[in-house]
Amino acid sequence: MPTPIILDCDPGHDDVFALWLAAGNPEIDLRGVTTVSGNGYLEHTTHNARVALTVAGVHDVPVAAGASGPLKRTLTPASWIHGENALGGPELPEPTVPLDPRSAVELMADLLEASPEPVTLVPTGPLTNVATFLEQKPHLREKVREIIWMGGSTGRGNVGAYPEFNAWVDPEAADLVVRSGLPVTMVGLNISHQALITEPVVERIAAVGNRTGAFGVELLRFFCSTYDAVESMPEGPLHDPITVAIAIDRAVATVQRCHVDVETQGEFTAGATCVDLHDMLGREPNVDVALTLDVDRFWQLVTDAVAQLD
């Protein structure tokens, strides 16, 4: 049976590929898409999610808008990587996928209540929507199978010296989720920087030969250009689809169960994920932390999914 998921995202170039992997892989039942501010303002991330599904020919998945900002902080979008509209590069078509009138939390709740089996939440942006859902709908916690989050890092981050962007945008939400008691898998920079967009990867996506692949190549080219300019990484890391790949096949990554805290107070470290890899604190493990990626398997999953779309 395919794994039912709700993908909570802030598209963002890499979020688009997470959407496509979820929509194009037969082992995933994409029940809904919710959007959050992060890589861009909510108006942009919501528009971009609808564009991504439109390009791929996916019109049967509801899309609902969520939080326009973090729980307690002011949003700073990642325009230095994703551009002013959060999806720089290609000319964006007008989306034909409609926006659901429900809020992200309402859509999550409705989908979970209607599901005969627990549903996996796959957030690829800040955890604002997920944290709000857990606070507002505690009676539905048992309907959440697990949370697979792209965020955090076992080492240094990519905003300032220590925090990773998705955790840094809303550390209070991340703190709430990792302390929720639900099964959480963290897909951090330490593993996502293994999913590098090499030239052979771009050529594989281009060789698919469909509209989705052509659009994807434009996204990858722009994404790599900004990573080169900002972080001197001409082969950018495609972070977000690793979450969906793990939902498809947990063997695509190795994980270590350990205790994770999210720093919410530090002047220089707010948003840092403090991952106790060596059990120095002796505290109860609360997160499965993804460590290493089967890179070939990952890119094959992405390429095969793109090939199944328009």
Secondary structure by P-SEA (a helix, b strand, c coil): ccbbbbbbccccaaaaaaaaaaaccccccccbbbbbcccccaaaaaaaaaaaaaaaccccbbbbbcccccccbbbbcccccccccccccccccccccccccccaaaaaaaaaaaccbbbbbbbcccaaaaaaaaaacccccccccbbbbcccccccccccccccccccccaaaaaaaaacccbbbbbcccccccccccaaaaaaaaacccaaaaaaaaaaaaaaaaaaaaccccccccccaaaaaaaaccccbbbbbbbbbbbccccccccccccccccccccccccccccccaaaaaaaaaaaaaaacc
